[in-house]
Amino acid sequence: MEYKYLGKDMTPDTLKDMKPQERVELCSELRDKILKTVAANGGHLASNLGTVELTVALLSVFDYQTDKIVFDVGHQSYSYKLLTGRFDRFDTLRQKDGISGFPRISESPYDAFDTGHSSTSISAAMGIARARDLEGKKNNVVAVIGDGALTGGLAYEAINDLGHAKTRMMIILNDNEMSIDKNVGGLSKYLSKLRISSGYISAKQTTESFLRKLGFFGRGLIKIILAIKDFFRFLLYRKKPSFFEDLGLVYYGPVDGHDIEGLIKAFDAAKDIKAPVLIHVLTQKGKGYAPAESNPSDYHGVGPFDLDTGVSTAGKSSYTTVFAGAMTELAAHNNKLVAISAAMTLGTGLDNFQMKFPSRFFDCGIAEEHCVTMAGGLAVSGFIPVVAIYSSFLQRAYDEMITDCCYMNSHVVFAIDRSGFVGNDGHTHHGLLDISYLNSMTNMTVLSPRDYKDLVFCLNYAVDNVKGPVAIRYPRGTSPFEQTGPLYKYLGDCVKPHLVQDYGNDFALISTGRISEEADKALEILKEKKVYGKHINVSLIKPVPASAIIELLGDVKNVFSIEEGIISGGFGEALERELQVAGRSGEVIPFGVKDPMVRAMSQKEQIAYCGLDGDSVAASIMEELKR
Ligand SMILES: Cc1ncc(C[n+]2csc(CCOP(=O)(O)OP(=O)(O)O)c2C)c(N)n1
């Protein structure tokens, strides 16, 4: 497709003078660019296809130089990026040194706030609006939040504050009835009811278009009407105010999120209201690409795929699918086992569990804190909850893990997916802090399996053998290790440290997790150089099995460790301390991540960037041995 409007010279200023039909054509061009780029690089597809018109309307009304737009999660900001000066670099989306898949203030002066984790936009926008008021400025502040993100508790803390403080700002609620999967919960049902009241809306829109014809006076009247809408509605339709209005916001909508001119009118009318306004916009996730329209969950976040067929070019097996398979096996034999997801049923692979054991599966929405405390409640009542949450999102529930699970020594199993480097989503999504935060928790057992088989063993061990809180951390993607033997069979004392390679006593490298692949490589590289070491792999990393490790170390003096996580508070530090407590003197030199803010690139590139690839590890060991 040749672009008539979209290009490196286009700015949002151009939008303001465009005719309605030209804006429609621009939206087709935006969709084309998003589709081609995501098919090549991977990324968030369905959410971006659904917000093209919304973004064009926002930038047609608001001043991109002075107004601030905060995108919740930020996974839907591709059109915004394309229209605010990043068209010519857009092919580098999510690549090393390229455009981020999320808003980044370091990338553009027009990105108002860094996002990636859900439900932060209203709080962030309110801070920005309060700062504006303190400085006596007049610019607009807008939070764009999805109905999925609105299931997160932080959003309600913000609305509670906003309705009371009456800070002037706008919330655009982008309601597509989807989170990643179908949206869940009472709020989602409530939004459906609001949607059904569209009779009221079309009547209201008719009134407005009539008033609009009255020119300046009519426009003023619209604003007054919006401001006293309770009264207006009561008079005309005798409907109860919405939940948002009860909390002190002006509610407007629902508005068709693909009707650009309708959106422009709504934003324009609401823009100068001296109160917090929520505009309820209805969009279709995946709009404009048939495979994504019919299957928006699968096209929420994708790897590279064939644009014509919609078929992914990525492989199928992963640590996630192996975890999921083991869960259904276990649940078939243990009716106390229940599974919990925070709006990530597909992402954590629990869809099969949900199908087979619907009454023992709970998707609680984007509510990591609630999931963990609720699991605590199930555990004190005799169930074994497995809470499957991505590592970086579980950071939110740090306090709940400690207070509501660990202090009571409750048997809650934390299945922590996406531990370690996550690749192209970048730093907000890495699971590099988990060993460190788990190490600080009373009673917590921590398991970090190397391959698929270990993962299955660890899950069995966590469910059957551990009595208190236990976490299993496993990475994104496929296992680099060849898999032999039956996968879903529990084989005895699986979490014991074991020797992977034993070439000699020049040094020992103690690894945990998938990164042990790089330890394997380092051992081979050094062997070529006639430096002979041992490689010990450890799945159980808290409590550190110190005496078993000391036994395997034998006479080795030079000890190193490697982990896919931050060094501070991590496995290597705990290992050194525990080996010393158990009577073995000498230091452990840890290889790990120094600064977790590692930008988007492939997982392999991230490993190398942090000096954790086989070559770098071998070189570092050589250097240390020469000292
Ligand atoms: C704290 C946290 N938990 C989970 C996620 C994963 N996640 C990213 S987008 C998303 C769904 C958001 O749904 P919605 O806000 O409705 O946006 P849509 O994609 O439907 O446009 C989820 C669960 C996250 N980013 N942050």
The ligand as an SDF file (V2000), in Angstrom:
LIG
                    3D

 26 27  0  0  0  0  0  0  0  0999 V2000
    0.0740   -5.8220   36.3100 C   0  0  0  0  0  0  0  0  0  0  0  0
   -0.1260   -6.4500   34.9600 C   0  0  0  0  0  0  0  0  0  0  0  0
   -0.7400   -7.6520   34.8780 N   0  0  0  0  0  0  0  0  0  0  0  0
   -0.9190   -8.2190   33.6680 C   0  0  0  0  0  0  0  0  0  0  0  0
   -0.4970   -7.5950   32.5390 C   0  0  0  0  0  0  0  0  0  0  0  0
   -0.6320   -8.3000   31.1960 C   0  0  0  0  0  0  0  0  0  0  0  0
   -1.5550   -7.5990   30.3060 N   0  0  0  0  0  0  0  0  0  0  0  0
   -1.1550   -6.7660   29.3590 C   0  0  0  0  0  0  0  0  0  0  0  0
   -2.4080   -6.0900   28.4820 S   0  0  0  0  0  0  0  0  0  0  0  0
   -3.5470   -6.9790   29.3780 C   0  0  0  0  0  0  0  0  0  0  0  0
   -5.0050   -6.8620   29.0520 C   0  0  0  0  0  0  0  0  0  0  0  0
   -5.4360   -5.4520   29.0740 C   0  0  0  0  0  0  0  0  0  0  0  0
   -6.7570   -5.3900   28.6530 O   0  0  0  0  0  0  0  0  0  0  0  0
   -7.3600   -3.9850   28.2780 P   0  0  0  0  0  0  0  0  0  0  0  0
   -6.8880   -2.9750   29.2370 O   0  0  0  0  0  0  0  0  0  0  0  0
   -8.8100   -4.1340   28.1360 O   0  0  0  0  0  0  0  0  0  0  0  0
   -6.6820   -3.6310   26.8910 O   0  0  0  0  0  0  0  0  0  0  0  0
   -6.9490   -4.2710   25.4510 P   0  0  0  0  0  0  0  0  0  0  0  0
   -5.7310   -5.0840   25.1600 O   0  0  0  0  0  0  0  0  0  0  0  0
   -8.1930   -5.0840   25.5050 O   0  0  0  0  0  0  0  0  0  0  0  0
   -7.0650   -3.1230   24.5370 O   0  0  0  0  0  0  0  0  0  0  0  0
   -2.9320   -7.7570   30.3400 C   0  0  0  0  0  0  0  0  0  0  0  0
   -3.6180   -8.6710   31.2700 C   0  0  0  0  0  0  0  0  0  0  0  0
    0.1310   -6.3420   32.6820 C   0  0  0  0  0  0  0  0  0  0  0  0
    0.5920   -5.6550   31.6200 N   0  0  0  0  0  0  0  0  0  0  0  0
    0.2840   -5.7840   33.8860 N   0  0  0  0  0  0  0  0  0  0  0  0
  1  2  1  0
  2  3  1  0
  2 26  2  0
  3  4  2  0
  4  5  1  0
  5  6  1  0
  5 24  2  0
  6  7  1  0
  7  8  2  0
  7 22  1  0
  8  9  1  0
  9 10  1  0
 10 11  1  0
 10 22  2  0
 11 12  1  0
 12 13  1  0
 13 14  1  0
 14 15  2  0
 14 16  1  0
 14 17  1  0
 17 18  1  0
 18 19  2  0
 18 20  1  0
 18 21  1  0
 22 23  1  0
 24 25  1  0
 24 26  1  0
M  CHG  1   7   1
M  END
$$$$
